[in-house]
């Protein structure tokens, strides 16, 4: 993992404002970006029901610089994954990156170092570690 000169892990910090429900987060997103993230597209039905589907009580987090909306999705195996509302879907084989939620920010490891496999998913789930 990359570290700075003091030996600390490098982190990407996203400044956010938190909301308890999707409707408020969407309004904040629109006020920053000028329109909803799904403007011009058919909105995914799974996105519409995310208030009840995401599987946890953690808030929606709106990036105050560009309006991106982040949320934590709880997988069936208990792993908690940082996701972002988007009209683009993708899967990645990149290693997991640890995610830390702060009062007004999300911190994400710059370079992930945890291999994506069932053993690590179980360990991360047991530790309640959020990943990206």
C-alpha positions, 0 to 999 in steps of 0.5 A, a space after each residue: 500500500 502506498 504511504 506518505 512520507 510519515 508512513 501513513 496510508 494514503 486516503 481519498 477524502 470525499 466531503 459529504 452531507 448526510 441524509 436519512 432518506 433518498 428524496 432529500 439526498 436527491 434534492 441536494 444532488 440536484 441543487 449541486 449538479 443542476 439535475 438528477 443523476 438519472 436525467 435522460 435515462 430510465 431510472 433503475 427500479 432497484 434505485 427507486 426502492 433503495 430506502 428499504 433495499 440497502 439493508 442498513 440504517 446508514 445515511 445517504 451521503 451527497 458529495 458536496 463538490 459534484 452531487 454524487 450520492 453514496 450509500 452503503 449496501 449490505 450484501 447477503 453475506 453481511 459485507 458492507 459495500 460503498 456504492 454510488 447512484 449512477 446510470 452506469 453499472 460495472 463490476 470490478 476485480 480490483 482489490 477491496 479498499 477500506 472505507 471509513 465514514 467520518 462526520 462530514 466525509 468518506 475516506 477511501 484507501 487510495 490503493 486497495 490491497 485486500 483480494 476479493 475472495 470469499 475468505 476476505 469477504 467473511 473476515 471483512 464482514 465479521 469486522 464490520 469493515 466497509 469496503 469499496 
